[in-house]
Amino acid sequence: MSVTVNALESALDGLAARQRAIANNLANVNTPQFQATRVQFEQQLAHSIAAGDGRVSATEQPSLEPTRLNGNNVNADTEVLSNEATVLSYQFASQAIKSKLSGVSTAARTS
């Protein structure tokens, strides 16, 4: 596979993992002592692309948001905004990989 396809697949996997983390964070917004998580992959992906590969795995880390009195640090506003950005990024990456694979399919049919 090409670096582009590898990178788009890694991005889709990372964004899906982020979506699951956001959903879990929001589901636990009122759970005492719950600590939100963040999914990171963009920096590793940039390095992997520069190295000519494009394949990475997302990592999950604890959120650094301040903790409320009940020990929970989920900020619903932050989660909703992150969700919107994640959905848009996922749609963009999905369209990009669809276009890339469509071009490959067209080239294969004309060969």
ChimeraX attribute file (.defattr): number of C-alpha atoms within 10 A of each C-alpha:
attribute: neighborCount
match mode: 1-to-1
recipient: residues
	/A:1	8
	/A:2	10
	/A:3	16
	/A:4	17
	/A:5	18
	/A:6	20
	/A:7	23
	/A:8	24
	/A:9	18
	/A:10	21
	/A:11	24
	/A:12	20
	/A:13	17
	/A:14	24
	/A:15	25
	/A:16	17
	/A:17	20
	/A:18	24
	/A:19	21
	/A:20	14
	/A:21	19
	/A:22	24
	/A:23	15
	/A:24	13
	/A:25	22
	/A:26	19
	/A:27	12
	/A:28	18
	/A:29	18
	/A:30	15
	/A:31	15
	/A:32	13
	/A:33	15
	/A:34	16
	/A:35	19
	/A:36	23
	/A:37	20
	/A:38	19
	/A:39	20
	/A:40	17
	/A:41	19
	/A:42	16
	/A:43	10
	/A:44	16
	/A:45	23
	/A:46	16
	/A:47	14
	/A:48	17
	/A:49	17
	/A:50	11
	/A:51	10
	/A:52	14
	/A:53	18
	/A:54	23
	/A:55	20
	/A:56	22
	/A:57	15
	/A:58	20
	/A:59	14
	/A:60	15
	/A:61	11
	/A:62	11
	/A:63	15
	/A:64	12
	/A:65	14
	/A:66	12
	/A:67	16
	/A:68	12
	/A:69	9
	/A:70	11
	/A:71	14
	/A:72	19
	/A:73	25
	/A:74	27
	/A:75	17
	/A:76	16
	/A:77	10
	/A:78	12
	/A:79	20
	/A:80	14
	/A:81	10
	/A:82	15
	/A:83	19
	/A:84	12
	/A:85	13
	/A:86	19
	/A:87	15
	/A:88	12
	/A:89	15
	/A:90	20
	/A:91	12
	/A:92	14
	/A:93	19
	/A:94	16
	/A:95	13
	/A:96	15
	/A:97	18
	/A:98	14
	/A:99	12
	/A:100	14
	/A:101	13
	/A:102	12
	/A:103	12
	/A:104	11
	/A:105	11
	/A:106	10
	/A:107	10
	/A:108	9
	/A:109	8
	/A:110	6
	/A:111	5
